Amino acid sequence: MTETVKIAEYLFTRLRQLGVGSIHGVPGDYNLTLLDYVEPSGIHWVGNCNELNAGYAADGYAKVNGIGALITTFGVGELSAINAIAGAYTERAPLVHIVGTPVRDSQDNRRLIHHTFNDGEYGRFALMAAQVTVPVDLVSVAVSSERLKTPLKVPHGVHVPSHDDAFAQIFDKIHSAKQPAILVDGEIRALNIIQEVSKLVESTKWPTWTTTYAKSLVDESLPNVHGIYQGAFSPQKAQDFWNSCDLILCFGPHYSNTNTYAYTSIPKAAITISFSDTDIKLGADTVFRDLPAKHALKHLLKLDYNKIHNYDPYPSIPSPELVTSSNVDNAAALTQSTLWPLLAKFLQPGDIIFGETGTAGYGCRVMPIPKHARLFTPVTWLSIGYMLPAAQGAALAQRELLAKSKWGAPDQTTARTILLIGDGSFQMTAQELSTIIRENLNVVVFLINNDGYTIERCIHGLKQGYNDIAFWRYLQVPAAFGAKEGTYAKSAKTPGELEAILGDEELVSGKGLRMVEIVLDREDAPAGILTKMIDTQKEIEAKKGKEGVNGTAK
């Protein structure tokens, strides 16, 4: 007789086999019986403060661990999480969303019950996201356990004869290129090709740039790595070289407007070979289907480097303007220009750094990221408040991977998750600080208190009240959420104060939650596109004022 297991047991066993060590979520009446099976399966349950935050946390967990999972209840729960699910899908974070639904009898008979529109329709919510739904009465139904004996394997590309022509054309382009370059984009993380791309960058010694999405995924200390290519906002010398290239290899393209500096950093299609999850695009018109980047890189790494272009001498290309030090008045007010050089010195190998949507997400781009560390910045979804719960999920995954010796340097035993977040974003999802405290996660929060939505002020409404937020006593929040007495919580208003805090051994090497409030001016932004937007607003207002005066004079 075939052995059986309950559906819930089967589901959680498979998730554990895929590497899920923790599941995030919120209990609800349609998933309670399902939750009974989580911890007996060997998976840690993390109950979040609401479903949106749980989705954000599961996304952060997935980006570090490789896969994450989320459990919500029908209707009210799954709809609360849909923003996070959409963000995970957009930025390629593998996330399983499990929804407990009403019993099949209620669905079949179109009963009018709670958490519905009271019209007997049960299918509409499932159409809003690709997800797994589990009717609550199926949780304990027995199914065969036979397939659990078959290990789960991620399918890889299989070489077929049609690939030979593809590689012949690709190698011909590579061998004939006179001014080649490489662009590394952030989807290489989801494609699991970080190591292969890094090896190619190091071996070819071709000039290499990343997108914002890919910052920290290649070694920034390599002499041929020139930081983030910012398109029209890059130094002119970098633009001139880029525009003169006759070949650009692009790995893991993610061409959203916010990841490409308003599309200005997208390489010309005619000279680009782009490698994605399912195909390779050569030039503007040729596409090789069913040829994933993982498979293609196995062949690219067999290149005869004697046959490709060798930059000798190496071209004069601006090095990335990464900041590591700053000579400032220690008693002056902190500014964006003095903040990031100080924070850069705080980073260590193995750190996970989150730069929230806002000025933090722009400022952290100029920091050099140590080897074995990972940076996550705003990419495309840009949901304000995402990164606090995401940091919780990431810190949990980091701890689990450290326990398996699968994080950071080979001999690394401890690591930190660092969150750089603005006050407006913090107020969106602040309650997840309580989950960080409850799970005793090793998280350092740098909260930028600039009195509101400065990122929105840059875009529009520099002086408008709708970009203001309520006044909070941020350093009292950890205590309100149950942090133990003596939890690290300090504030800095000057470079001298911040430097002293950053040198405090309790902050550097302590455990659990640590929080630092950084006070900045409400109209201060990192130099570049944001300051240009502020200047444009000021110029428009000045022009209006001048026209008003002239009009009055008439």
C-alpha positions as CSV (number, residue, x, y, z in Angstrom):
1,M,0.0,0.0,0.0
2,T,1.3,3.4,-1.0
3,E,2.3,5.6,1.9
4,T,0.4,8.9,2.2
5,V,1.0,12.3,3.8
6,K,-1.4,15.2,4.3
7,I,-1.4,17.9,1.6
8,A,0.0,20.4,4.1
9,E,2.8,18.1,5.0
10,Y,3.6,17.5,1.4
11,L,3.6,21.2,0.6
12,F,5.9,22.2,3.5
13,T,8.3,19.3,2.9
14,R,8.8,20.4,-0.7
15,L,9.3,24.0,0.4
16,R,11.9,22.8,2.9
17,Q,13.6,20.8,0.2
18,L,13.8,23.9,-1.9
19,G,15.7,25.7,0.9
20,V,12.9,27.6,2.7
21,G,13.9,27.7,6.3
22,S,11.3,30.3,7.5
23,I,7.8,31.3,6.3
24,H,6.4,34.7,6.8
25,G,2.7,35.5,7.1
26,V,-0.3,36.5,9.2
27,P,-2.8,34.0,10.7
28,G,-6.4,34.2,9.5
29,D,-9.4,32.0,9.9
30,Y,-8.9,30.3,6.5
31,N,-5.3,29.4,7.1
32,L,-5.2,28.5,10.8
33,T,-5.3,24.7,10.2
34,L,-2.6,25.0,7.6
35,L,-0.4,26.9,10.0
36,D,-0.6,23.9,12.4
37,Y,1.8,22.1,10.1
38,V,4.5,24.7,9.5
39,E,6.7,24.2,12.5
40,P,6.3,20.4,12.8
41,S,7.7,20.3,9.2
42,G,10.9,21.9,10.4
43,I,10.2,25.3,9.0
44,H,10.3,28.4,11.3
45,W,7.1,30.5,11.4
46,V,7.5,34.3,11.4
47,G,4.3,36.1,12.2
48,N,4.4,39.6,10.9
49,C,2.4,42.6,11.9
50,N,0.3,42.7,8.7
51,E,0.2,41.0,5.3
52,L,1.9,43.7,3.3
53,N,4.8,43.7,5.7
54,A,4.9,39.9,5.6
55,G,5.1,40.0,1.8
56,Y,7.9,42.6,1.9
57,A,9.8,40.4,4.5
58,A,9.4,37.3,2.4
59,D,10.7,39.2,-0.6
60,G,13.8,40.3,1.3
61,Y,14.3,36.7,2.5
62,A,14.0,35.4,-1.0
63,K,16.5,37.9,-2.4
64,V,19.1,36.6,0.0
65,N,18.1,33.0,0.4
66,G,17.1,32.3,-3.2
67,I,13.4,31.5,-2.4
68,G,10.9,32.7,0.1
69,A,7.3,31.8,1.1
70,L,4.3,33.7,2.4
71,I,1.0,32.5,3.9
72,T,-2.1,34.7,4.1
73,T,-5.8,34.2,4.4
74,F,-8.4,34.6,1.7
75,G,-9.5,38.0,0.4
76,V,-8.6,40.5,3.1
77,G,-5.1,38.9,3.6
78,E,-4.1,38.2,0.1
79,L,-5.2,41.6,-1.2
80,S,-3.2,43.3,1.5
81,A,-0.1,41.4,0.3
82,I,-0.6,41.9,-3.4
83,N,1.6,45.0,-3.5
84,A,4.5,43.0,-2.1
85,I,3.8,40.1,-4.5
86,A,3.8,42.4,-7.5
87,G,7.1,43.9,-6.3
88,A,8.7,40.5,-5.9
89,Y,7.6,39.5,-9.4
90,T,8.9,42.8,-10.9
91,E,12.3,42.5,-9.3
92,R,12.6,38.7,-9.8
93,A,12.5,37.5,-6.2
94,P,11.3,33.9,-6.2
95,L,8.3,33.9,-3.8
96,V,5.6,31.3,-3.1
97,H,2.4,32.9,-1.9
98,I,0.1,30.3,-0.2
99,V,-3.5,31.4,0.5
100,G,-5.9,29.6,2.7
101,T,-9.3,29.7,1.1
102,P,-12.9,28.8,2.2
103,V,-13.9,25.1,2.1
104,R,-14.8,23.6,-1.2
105,D,-18.5,23.2,-0.2
106,S,-18.9,26.9,0.3
107,Q,-17.2,27.6,-3.0
108,D,-19.2,25.0,-5.0
109,N,-22.5,26.2,-3.6
110,R,-21.6,29.9,-3.9
111,R,-22.4,30.5,-0.2
112,L,-22.4,34.1,1.0
113,I,-19.6,34.3,3.6
114,H,-17.2,36.8,5.1
115,H,-14.0,37.9,3.3
116,T,-15.9,37.9,0.0
117,F,-17.9,40.5,-2.0
118,N,-21.0,38.6,-0.7
119,D,-22.0,37.6,-4.2
120,G,-20.9,33.9,-4.2
121,E,-17.8,34.6,-6.4
122,Y,-14.6,33.0,-5.1
123,G,-12.3,33.1,-8.1
124,R,-11.6,36.8,-8.5
125,F,-8.9,37.2,-6.0
126,A,-6.9,34.3,-7.4
127,L,-6.9,36.1,-10.7
128,M,-5.0,39.0,-9.2
129,A,-1.8,37.1,-8.7
130,A,-0.1,33.9,-9.6
131,Q,-0.3,32.0,-6.4
132,V,-1.0,28.7,-4.6
133,T,-4.4,28.5,-3.0
134,V,-5.3,25.8,-0.4
135,P,-9.0,25.3,0.5
136,V,-9.0,25.0,4.2
137,D,-10.7,21.6,4.1
138,L,-7.9,20.2,1.9
139,V,-5.2,20.8,4.4
140,S,-5.4,17.4,6.1
141,V,-6.4,15.4,3.0
142,A,-4.0,12.5,2.4
143,V,-1.9,12.3,-0.8
144,S,0.8,9.9,-1.9
145,S,4.2,10.5,-0.4
146,E,6.0,8.7,-3.2
147,R,7.0,11.8,-5.1
148,L,8.7,13.2,-2.0
149,K,11.4,10.7,-2.5
150,T,12.3,12.3,-5.8
151,P,14.6,15.3,-5.2
152,L,13.6,18.6,-6.7
153,K,15.9,19.8,-9.4
154,V,16.0,23.2,-11.0
155,P,16.1,22.6,-14.8
156,H,19.1,23.9,-16.7
157,G,19.5,24.6,-20.4
158,V,20.2,21.6,-22.6
159,H,22.4,22.0,-25.6
160,V,20.6,21.4,-28.9
161,P,22.0,21.7,-32.5
162,S,20.3,25.0,-33.1
163,H,22.5,26.5,-30.4
164,D,25.6,25.8,-32.4
165,D,24.6,28.5,-34.9
166,A,23.8,30.9,-32.1
167,F,27.2,30.5,-30.5
168,A,29.0,30.8,-33.8
169,Q,27.4,34.2,-34.4
170,I,28.0,35.3,-30.8
171,F,31.7,34.3,-30.9
172,D,32.1,36.0,-34.3
173,K,30.9,39.2,-32.8
174,I,33.1,38.9,-29.8
175,H,36.2,38.0,-31.8
176,S,35.7,40.9,-34.3
177,A,35.0,43.6,-31.7
178,K,37.5,46.5,-31.6
179,Q,36.0,48.4,-28.6
180,P,33.9,46.0,-26.5
181,A,32.5,46.6,-23.0
182,I,30.3,44.8,-20.5
183,L,27.1,46.0,-18.7
184,V,26.0,43.9,-15.7
185,D,22.4,44.3,-14.7
186,G,20.6,43.1,-11.6
187,E,18.7,40.1,-12.9
188,I,21.9,38.1,-12.8
189,R,21.0,37.4,-9.2
190,A,17.7,35.8,-10.1
191,L,19.5,33.9,-13.0
192,N,22.1,32.6,-10.6
193,I,25.0,33.7,-12.8
194,I,26.8,36.1,-10.5
195,Q,29.9,33.9,-10.3
196,E,30.0,33.3,-14.0
197,V,29.6,36.9,-14.9
198,S,32.2,38.0,-12.4
199,K,34.7,35.5,-13.8
200,L,34.1,36.8,-17.4
201,V,34.6,40.4,-16.2
202,E,37.8,39.5,-14.5
203,S,39.1,37.3,-17.4
204,T,38.3,39.6,-20.4
205,K,39.5,42.8,-18.5
206,W,37.1,44.7,-20.7
207,P,35.7,48.0,-19.3
208,T,32.7,47.1,-17.2
209,W,29.8,49.0,-15.7
210,T,26.8,48.0,-13.7
211,T,23.3,49.3,-13.4
212,T,22.0,50.5,-10.0
213,Y,20.3,47.1,-9.7
214,A,23.6,45.3,-10.0
215,K,25.8,47.4,-7.8
216,S,27.8,45.1,-5.4
217,L,27.3,42.0,-7.7
218,V,30.7,42.4,-9.3
219,D,34.0,43.2,-7.4
220,E,34.2,47.0,-7.4
221,S,37.9,46.9,-6.7
222,L,38.8,45.5,-10.1
223,P,40.6,48.1,-12.3
224,N,38.2,47.5,-15.2
225,V,35.0,48.0,-13.2
226,H,33.8,51.6,-13.5
227,G,30.8,51.7,-11.2
228,I,27.2,52.5,-12.2
229,Y,26.7,53.7,-15.8
230,Q,24.4,56.6,-15.5
231,G,23.8,57.4,-19.1
232,A,23.3,61.1,-19.7
233,F,24.4,61.7,-16.0
234,S,27.8,59.9,-16.4
235,P,31.0,61.8,-16.8
236,Q,31.5,62.9,-20.4
237,K,34.6,60.7,-20.9
238,A,32.6,57.7,-19.9
239,Q,29.8,58.6,-22.2
240,D,32.2,59.2,-25.1
241,F,33.8,55.7,-24.6
242,W,30.4,54.0,-24.2
243,N,29.0,55.7,-27.4
244,S,32.0,54.6,-29.4
245,C,31.8,50.9,-28.4
246,D,31.1,48.4,-31.2
247,L,30.0,45.6,-28.8
248,I,28.4,45.6,-25.4
249,L,27.6,42.3,-23.6
250,C,24.7,42.9,-21.3
251,F,23.8,40.3,-18.7
252,G,20.5,40.2,-16.9
253,P,18.9,43.3,-18.5
254,H,16.2,45.1,-16.5
255,Y,15.5,48.3,-18.6
256,S,13.0,50.2,-16.4
257,N,13.2,54.0,-16.5
258,T,14.4,54.1,-12.9
259,N,17.2,51.6,-13.4
260,T,18.4,53.2,-16.6
261,Y,18.5,56.9,-15.7
262,A,15.4,57.7,-17.7
263,Y,16.4,55.2,-20.4
264,T,19.7,57.0,-21.2
265,S,21.9,54.1,-20.1
266,I,20.4,51.5,-22.3
267,P,23.0,50.4,-24.8
268,K,22.3,50.7,-28.5
269,A,20.5,47.5,-29.7
270,A,22.5,47.2,-32.8
271,I,25.8,46.6,-30.9
272,T,24.4,44.7,-27.9
273,I,24.3,41.0,-27.1
274,S,21.9,40.6,-24.2
275,F,21.6,37.5,-22.1
276,S,18.4,36.8,-20.2
277,D,16.6,33.9,-18.5
278,T,15.2,32.3,-21.7
279,D,16.9,33.8,-24.7
280,I,19.8,35.7,-26.1
281,K,19.3,38.8,-28.3
282,L,22.0,39.6,-30.8
283,G,21.7,43.1,-32.3
284,A,18.4,44.7,-33.0
285,D,16.7,41.8,-34.8
286,T,18.2,38.4,-34.0
287,V,16.8,36.4,-31.0
288,F,17.9,32.9,-30.0
289,R,15.0,31.4,-28.1
290,D,15.3,28.8,-25.3
291,L,18.9,29.6,-24.7
292,P,19.2,30.7,-21.1
293,A,22.1,32.8,-19.9
294,K,23.3,30.1,-17.4
295,H,23.8,27.7,-20.3
296,A,25.3,30.4,-22.6
297,L,27.9,31.4,-20.0
298,K,29.3,27.9,-19.8
299,H,30.4,28.4,-23.4
300,L,31.5,32.0,-23.0
301,L,33.8,31.1,-20.2
302,K,35.6,28.8,-22.7
303,L,36.7,31.8,-24.8
304,D,40.2,31.9,-26.2
305,Y,41.3,35.2,-24.6
306,N,44.1,35.4,-27.1
307,K,41.5,35.9,-29.9
308,I,39.6,38.8,-28.2
309,H,40.4,42.4,-28.0
310,N,43.1,43.3,-25.4
311,Y,43.1,46.8,-24.1
312,D,46.8,47.7,-24.1
313,P,47.1,50.4,-23.1
314,Y,43.9,50.5,-21.1
315,P,41.7,53.5,-22.1
316,S,41.3,56.6,-19.9
317,I,37.9,56.1,-18.4
318,P,36.8,57.8,-15.2
319,S,37.0,55.6,-12.2
320,P,33.8,55.4,-10.2
321,E,33.3,58.4,-7.9
322,L,33.1,56.3,-4.7
323,V,33.5,58.2,-1.5
324,T,35.5,56.8,1.5
325,S,36.6,60.0,3.3
326,S,35.5,63.6,3.7
327,N,37.3,66.6,5.2
328,V,34.5,68.5,7.0
329,D,33.9,70.7,10.0
330,N,32.9,68.2,12.7
331,A,30.7,70.7,14.4
332,A,28.8,71.7,11.3
333,A,25.3,70.3,10.5
334,L,25.3,67.0,8.8
335,T,24.6,67.0,5.1
336,Q,24.1,64.4,2.4
337,S,27.5,65.2,1.0
338,T,29.2,64.5,4.4
339,L,27.0,61.6,5.4
340,W,27.8,58.9,2.8
341,P,31.6,59.1,3.2
342,L,31.2,58.5,6.9
343,L,28.8,55.6,6.5
344,A,31.0,54.0,3.8
345,K,33.8,53.5,6.4
346,F,31.3,51.6,8.6
347,L,30.7,48.8,6.0
348,Q,32.2,45.3,6.4
349,P,32.5,42.2,4.3
350,G,29.3,40.1,4.6
351,D,27.1,43.0,5.3
352,I,23.6,43.2,3.6
353,I,22.8,46.9,3.0
354,F,19.3,48.1,2.1
355,G,19.0,51.7,0.8
356,E,15.2,52.6,1.0
357,T,13.3,54.3,-1.8
358,G,14.2,58.0,-1.1
359,T,17.4,59.9,-0.7
360,A,19.0,56.9,1.1
361,G,18.6,54.8,-2.1
362,Y,20.5,57.4,-4.1
363,G,23.1,58.2,-1.5
364,C,24.2,54.6,-1.0
365,R,25.1,54.3,-4.7
366,V,28.3,56.3,-4.1
367,M,29.6,54.0,-1.3
368,P,32.2,51.4,-2.2
369,I,30.7,48.0,-1.2
370,P,33.1,45.5,0.4
371,K,33.7,42.1,-1.1
372,H,31.1,39.5,0.0
373,A,28.6,42.3,0.9
374,R,25.4,42.9,-1.0
375,L,23.5,46.1,-1.6
376,F,19.8,46.4,-2.4
377,T,18.6,49.7,-3.7
378,P,15.3,50.9,-5.2
379,V,14.9,49.5,-8.7
380,T,11.5,49.5,-10.4
381,W,8.6,48.8,-8.0
382,L,9.7,51.6,-5.6
383,S,7.1,50.9,-2.9
384,I,8.0,53.3,0.0
385,G,8.4,51.4,3.3
386,Y,9.3,48.1,1.6
387,M,12.9,47.9,3.0
388,L,12.2,47.8,6.7
389,P,10.3,44.5,6.6
390,A,12.6,43.3,3.7
391,A,15.6,43.9,6.0
392,Q,13.9,41.7,8.6
393,G,13.5,38.9,6.0
394,A,17.0,39.4,4.7
395,A,18.5,39.3,8.2
396,L,16.7,36.1,8.9
397,A,18.0,34.5,5.7
398,Q,21.5,35.8,6.5
399,R,21.4,34.1,9.9
400,E,20.2,30.8,8.5
401,L,22.9,30.9,5.7
402,L,25.6,31.7,8.2
403,A,24.7,28.7,10.2
404,K,25.3,26.6,7.1
405,S,28.5,28.4,6.3
406,K,26.9,29.7,3.1
407,W,27.2,33.4,3.6
408,G,30.0,35.9,3.3
409,A,33.7,34.9,3.4
410,P,34.5,31.2,3.8
411,D,35.4,31.6,7.5
412,Q,32.7,34.2,8.4
413,T,30.5,33.4,11.4
414,T,28.8,36.7,12.1
415,A,27.3,39.4,9.8
416,R,25.0,42.4,9.9
417,T,22.0,43.6,8.0
418,I,22.1,47.4,7.6
419,L,19.0,49.5,6.8
420,L,19.3,53.0,5.5
421,I,15.8,54.5,5.6
422,G,14.1,57.8,5.7
423,D,11.6,58.9,8.3
424,G,8.7,58.9,5.9
425,S,9.4,55.4,4.7
426,F,9.9,54.3,8.3
427,Q,6.5,55.5,9.3
428,M,4.9,53.3,6.6
429,T,6.0,50.0,8.1
430,A,7.5,50.8,11.5
431,Q,5.8,48.0,13.3
432,E,8.1,45.4,11.7
433,L,10.8,46.7,14.0
434,S,8.9,44.6,16.6
435,T,9.5,41.5,14.5
436,I,13.2,42.2,14.3
437,I,13.2,42.6,18.1
438,R,11.2,39.4,18.6
439,E,13.4,37.3,16.3
440,N,16.5,38.9,17.8
441,L,17.9,39.7,14.4
442,N,21.3,41.4,13.9
443,V,20.0,44.7,12.2
444,V,21.5,48.2,12.3
445,V,19.0,50.9,11.4
446,F,20.2,54.3,10.2
447,L,17.1,56.5,10.2
448,I,17.4,59.7,8.2
449,N,15.3,62.2,9.9
450,N,14.8,65.0,7.3
451,D,11.2,66.0,8.3
452,G,9.2,64.3,5.6
453,Y,9.2,63.0,2.1
454,T,12.3,64.6,0.7
455,I,12.4,62.4,-2.3
456,E,8.9,63.6,-3.2
457,R,10.0,67.2,-2.5
458,C,12.7,66.7,-5.1
459,I,10.1,65.6,-7.7
460,H,7.4,68.2,-6.9
461,G,6.0,70.3,-4.1
462,L,9.3,71.4,-2.5
463,K,7.4,73.6,0.0
464,Q,4.1,71.8,0.0
465,G,2.5,70.5,3.2
466,Y,1.5,67.2,1.6
467,N,5.1,66.2,1.7
468,D,5.3,66.7,5.5
469,I,4.8,63.9,8.0
470,A,3.9,63.6,11.7
471,F,6.6,64.2,14.3
472,W,7.9,61.0,15.9
473,R,10.4,60.4,18.7
474,Y,12.1,57.7,16.7
475,L,14.6,56.6,19.3
476,Q,11.8,55.7,21.6
477,V,10.2,53.4,19.1
478,P,12.4,50.3,19.9
479,A,11.4,50.5,23.5
480,A,7.7,50.9,22.6
481,F,8.0,47.7,20.5
482,G,9.5,45.7,23.3
483,A,13.2,46.1,22.9
484,K,15.1,45.3,26.0
485,E,16.5,48.0,28.2
486,G,19.8,49.4,27.0
487,T,19.1,48.7,23.3
488,Y,21.5,50.9,21.3
489,A,19.7,54.1,20.2
490,K,21.5,57.3,19.5
491,S,21.2,60.5,17.4
492,A,23.7,62.5,15.3
493,K,23.3,66.0,14.0
494,T,26.9,66.7,13.2
495,P,29.7,64.8,11.4
496,G,31.6,64.7,14.7
497,E,28.7,63.1,16.5
498,L,28.1,60.6,13.8
499,E,31.8,59.7,13.5
500,A,31.9,59.0,17.3
501,I,28.8,56.8,17.0
502,L,30.2,54.9,14.0
503,G,33.3,54.1,16.0
504,D,31.4,52.8,19.0
505,E,32.2,49.1,19.3
506,E,28.7,48.4,20.6
507,L,27.3,49.6,17.3
508,V,30.0,48.0,15.2
509,S,30.0,44.5,16.7
510,G,27.0,44.4,19.0
511,K,24.1,42.0,18.6
512,G,20.4,42.5,17.9
513,L,18.7,45.7,17.0
514,R,20.8,48.9,17.0
515,M,19.3,52.3,15.8
516,V,20.9,55.6,14.9
517,E,18.9,58.7,14.0
518,I,20.7,61.0,11.5
519,V,19.2,64.5,11.3
520,L,19.4,66.3,7.9
521,D,17.8,69.3,6.3
522,R,14.5,68.7,4.6
523,E,15.7,70.0,1.3
524,D,19.1,68.3,1.2
525,A,19.5,65.5,-1.3
526,P,22.5,63.5,-2.7
527,A,24.2,65.4,-5.6
528,G,23.1,64.4,-9.1
529,I,19.6,64.0,-10.5
530,L,17.8,64.8,-7.2
531,T,19.6,68.1,-6.7
532,K,19.0,69.0,-10.3
533,M,15.3,68.5,-9.8
534,I,15.4,70.7,-6.7
535,D,17.3,73.4,-8.6
536,T,14.8,73.3,-11.4
537,Q,11.9,73.9,-9.0
538,K,13.7,76.8,-7.4
539,E,14.4,78.3,-10.8
540,I,10.7,78.0,-11.7
541,E,9.6,79.6,-8.5
542,A,12.2,82.4,-8.8
543,K,11.0,83.0,-12.4
544,K,7.4,83.2,-11.2
545,G,8.4,85.6,-8.4
546,K,10.2,87.8,-10.9
547,E,7.3,87.8,-13.3
548,G,5.0,88.7,-10.4
549,V,7.1,91.7,-9.5
550,N,7.3,92.8,-13.1
551,G,3.6,92.4,-13.4
552,T,2.9,94.5,-10.3
553,A,5.3,97.2,-11.6
554,K,3.3,97.5,-14.7
